[in-house]
Amino acid sequence: MKLVLALTVVATGIWSSVAAAQIHLGAGLCYGSDIEKPGIDLRGYYGISPILRLTPNFHYFFTESGTTFWTLDFNAHYVFYEHRRQQRAYGVFGLQYAHSSVDLGFMTTSDSEIGLNVGIGGETRVDFGAIFGEIKFVLGGADQLVLGAGLRFTLGGS
């Protein structure tokens, strides 16, 4: 009986934190310093607490014909500065999976790398969501500086 009560209390706490959390989706532009190409940035974030959020994002870079380069990032943001709930500055840290491929006509060759993301970002709230900007450095096989900026929209929560 005590186990059932304890599990109920834990499940209620998890459920209420998920219900109160905010989920955000966004899109923007990015630029990779190593490949020297712009791209599209698609992202989301899930607020775990007022200062910590999980942030998956996908970058697709516009490369030459026959070449493809994209990244999938699993980051966390740590909010270290907030001004009147309107502007925030945060640290970025996480993992990146980078994939590149080249079509040689008679065959396609591809490569994948895992890297570590470290950076800083900021956002300003506006009526419909938030404007964000980030600078992060990827440490690993696909070393490069990635600049990104765009808009995020709130889907739910308080």
Secondary structure, DSSP 4 states (H G I P E B T S, - for coil): -HHHHHHHHHHHHHHHHHHH--EEEEEEEEEETTTTEEEEEEEEEEESSSSEEEEEEEEEE---TTEEEEEEEEEEEEEEEEETTTEEEEEEEEEEEEEEEEE-SS-EEEEEEEEEEEEEEEEEEETTEEEEEEEEEEEETT-EEEEEEEEEEEEE--
